[in-house]
Amino acid sequence: MHRDPAASQEVAVISKNLCIGKPCVEQSSSFSLIRHMLPTYPESTEVTMALRPLLHPMLQQLEQGISEFTFANLYLFRQSHHYTLCRLAEGTLTVLGRDNDASFFMLPLGLPPPPLLDQLFRDHGMLKAASEHQAELLQKRGYDVREDRDNFDYLYRRQDLAQLGGRNYHKKRNLVKAFVSSNLYTARPLLDTHRDDALAILEQWQRENGQAGDAEAAREALGKMEELQLCGGIYHVESRPVAFVLGEELARGACFAIHFEKAVSGYKGLYQYINQSFAAILPESYETINREQDMGNAGLRHAKLSYQPTGFVKKFKVYPATAVP
């Protein structure tokens, strides 16, 4: 079979319809607004859409590009990690959470004064998703700082994923060619009109994988694409929806994060094709693509490493100096 003649035009049109290359960062909000919109610790509030106008522009200005620290990510995974929000007495934004029975806190916008930080450690035990800069400062202060390798974000040069050049990508190119030469496919921007098709892909992916994974978060993301300013593409073979990609920019617009990438089985090279084709239509202003963490999954780690990451967004867990390993 051959490629749909309209496919190349449809791929090109994705870059015009995505909210990329457009000013995604809203007018900067004053940090003083945190004092008025968030309760003071130890009180906290749920992550709601009403807080997006306050938090989205602040988080978009973070340079380190930690994938957890976008409003969309905090909102979509609020139930998985039991996120709540508050401010410390001097105004520092604090994210509280719990994984299984272990509570933690995160400080996306910076560290508070030592007495307040120590209070958080006494109450919650661990600082999660600390940046390299935070880890360096806290290690100097005597805290127990540990690399959280399972949650490192994988970074790739956008151009590398778009071109798949050189010997290192030989197998990937062959898989892309296998998909392109064997299927009559189309690629379109993931707009509201394609939501039902994307949901069908998600449902099929979940049935094939036999586990929930991040399906609930992906389902909500598809329902709130416009409100959360998420952007992506959807792919069909003939009339069947087979894959979608959904993400957003971060790191002050220098990087694009892939939050969700789902595909059905039965099409050799499909994942490699959507990875390459989506990278190819992203504007050059995105120097890197953040494909998030492997969560310690050996298969996922192998797959992510096979794409030759240019580096990682490192994250750290921090404990009081007296913590028991």
N, C-alpha and C positions, 0 to 999 in steps of 0.2 A: 504494500500500500504506500501511498505518497502523502506527503504533508498537504494539508488544506492550503490552497493558494492564499487564503485570507489570513493565515496564521501569522505570517511575518508582520502584517499590518496591525494585527490585534496585539502582538507582543509589544510593538512600538507604542501602541496607544496606552498600554498600562502605565508607562512612565509619565504620561500626560494626565492620567486620571487619579493616580495615587496622590496622597497628600505628601509628596516628596518634592523637593525643590521649591516648596512653598514655605512661607514663614509659619512653622508649627509652634513656635514659642510665643505665648501670649505676653501682654504687657507685664513687666516684672512687678511682683507683689512685694510689698514691704514685709520684712520679717515680723514687724510689730503686729501684723494681722493675726499671726499665730496666737498671740495673747488673747485675742478676742474670739477666735473661732474654735480653739481647742481647750479642753479642760486641763487644769494643772495636776501634774502627777502627785499622788498615785491614782487619781481618777483618770479615766480614759474613755474614748468614744469609738464607735465602729467606723470603719472606712466606708464612706458613702459618696455618691456622686456629687453631693452638695459641696464637698471639700475639694473637688477638682480645680475650680478656678483659683483657689489658694495654693494648692500644692504642685500642680502640674508645671507652672512656669518656674518655680523654684528648683524642682528636681531636674528639669530640662537643662538647667544651667550647670549641673555638675559635670566636671571634666573627666572624672575617672571612668564613667561609663559602666558602672555596676548594673547588671540587668535587673536586679531586684528593685532598684531605686528609680522606677518610673511610677507615675500615679496608676497607670493601667495595670502594671504588675501587682502593685499593692492591693488594688481593688479586686482584680480577678482571682488572686490567690488568698484573699482575706479569710476565707473559710478553711482552706487547706492548712494554713499556718496560724489561724486564730488571731489575725492581726487586729490590734486596736491602736489608736493614736492619742498622744497627749503632748503637753509641753512641760518642760521643767520650769522651776521658779524663775530662772533668768531668761526663759524663752526658747531653749533648745528643743527642736522637734524630736520626738522620741517615738519609735515604733515598738510596741510590745507584741510578743507572740509566744506560741507554744507549739512544739513538735512532739507528738505523743505526750509524755508526761514531763518533758523538759521545757521550762520557760526560758525565754531569752529576750534581749532587747537589741534594737538597731538604731544607729545614729547617722542617718544619711547626710545631714547638713553640717556635721561637726561635733567635736567633743565639748561637753559642759565642764565647768570648774570641778576640780578633784572631789570636793565633798559630795556634790550631786552624783558624780560618776560612781563613787563608792557606794552611795545609797542604792543605785541601780544594780550594782553587783551583789549587794547583800540581799536584795529582793528577788533577783532573777538569775543570778549565777553566771550568765554568759553574755558577752557581746558578740553578736553574729554579723557576718558580712562586713567586717571592718576592712577599710581600704588599706593599701600598702602604707600610706602616710599615717593613718591612725595607728596601724600596727607598730610602726617604727617609734612613734611617740610613746605609746603605751609600754612597749618593751623597755624603753629607757627609764620609764617610771617604775619598773619592777613587776609589771603584770606578766602573766603566763600567756604568751602569744603563740598560736599554732596555725600553720597553713591549713586551709580547708580545701585540699586539692579536689575533692569530689564536686565542689561548687565553683571552681575556677570557670570563668567564661572563656570560651574559645574565640579568638580573634583571627580574622582572615583578611588579607588584602582583597578588596572588592574586585580589582582587576584580575587577580589570580583565579578567583572562582568564575569570573565571567569568561575568561579565555581558556582556562585549563591547558595552558601551554607547557611544554617540556616533558621530560621522561617521567617525572613524578606523577603526572596526571594521565599517563597513557591509558590505564585501565578505565579511568573515569570517562575519557573521550570516547572510548570504544562502547561503553554502556550508553552514553548519550546518543551515539550514532545508531545503536541497535534500536533504541526507542523511536528515534526520528524516522528511520527507514521502514519501520514495521507498522506504524500507526498513522491514521488520519486524525490529527489532533488540532486543537485550538487553545489559545491562551488569551485570557481576558482579565481586565481589572476586576478585583473582587469588590463589587458594589452591592448595594442592598438588593438589587434585582436577582442576584445570584446566591442569596443567603440560603435558600432552601436546598440548592445543589450542594453548597458547602456543608450544610448540616447532614445531608445524605452521605457525603464522604466521611464525615466524622463518625456517624453511626456505623458505617461499614468498617472503618478502621478499628473501632472499639470491639466490634464482634470478632474481627480477625485476630486481634491481639489478646482477647480474653481478659482484659483488665481495664479499669477505669482510667488510670494514668491521670493526665491533665485534661481529660475530655470535658469535664464539667466547666472548667475555666475556659476552654476553647469554645464551648457552646455559648457561654455568656458573652465572650468576646465577639462572636459573630452577631449576637443580638444587639451589641452596643458599639459597633464599629465606628459609627459617626460620632457618638458622644465621646468616645475614648480616643478618637483621631488615630485609629489603627488603619493600616494600609496593606494591601496584598494583591495576590493574583489567584485566579482559578483556572484549572486546566480540564479540558474534556477530550475524550477519545470518541470520535464520531459524536453521538449525542449524550454519551455517558459522562457524568462528572467523576473525575478520578483523583484529583489532587488540589490542594489549596495551600497558600502561604499567607501568613498574617504577621505583621510586626509594626515597629515604629522607630523613629530616630531617637538617638540619645547622644550623650557626650557633646553637648552644644552643637548638634547637627553634623558632627564629623563621622558618625557611625550609624548604621542601621541595624537594629536588633530583630532577629527572627524569633518571635515568641511561639508561634505555632506553625508546624509544617506537617501536613497529613496527606497520605496517599493510600489508595486501595492496592491490594496485591494483584498479581496476574499480568503486569506490564514490565518486562525487563527494561531496566534503565530509567524508569519513571522518576525515581527520587533524584538520580543524578541529573536528569534533564531539568526538573523544576529548580534544583539548586543552581545550575549553570544559567538557565534562561532568566531567572529572576535577578540574579546578580548582574546580568548583562544589561538589563533595562534600568537599573538604579543609576541616578545621576552621579557624575564624577565627584560631586561635592562630598559624597560618602566615601571616605578613604578606606574604611574598614567595615566588615560585617561581623556582628556579634551573634554567634550561634549558640550562646548560653552554655550551661554546664552539662556534664555527663552523669551527675548524681551517683558516681561510683559504679555505674553499670559497665561491665567489661566490654560488651558488644558495642554499646554506644560510644565508649571511649575509643575503641579501635576505629570505628567509622569516622569520628571527628578528627582523630589524628591522621587518618588516611588522606584528608584534604589539606595537609601541610599547614597548620596554623602558623601565623606569623608571630603569635605571642598569646598571652593570657591576660585577662583582667583578674588579678589575684585577689582572693578574699581570705580573711582570717577569722578564727574564733579566738576570743580573748577571755581569760578567766582570772580571778584574783590569784595573787602569787602563791597562796596557800592551797590552791585547788589540787585535788588528787587526780592524777591522770586516769 
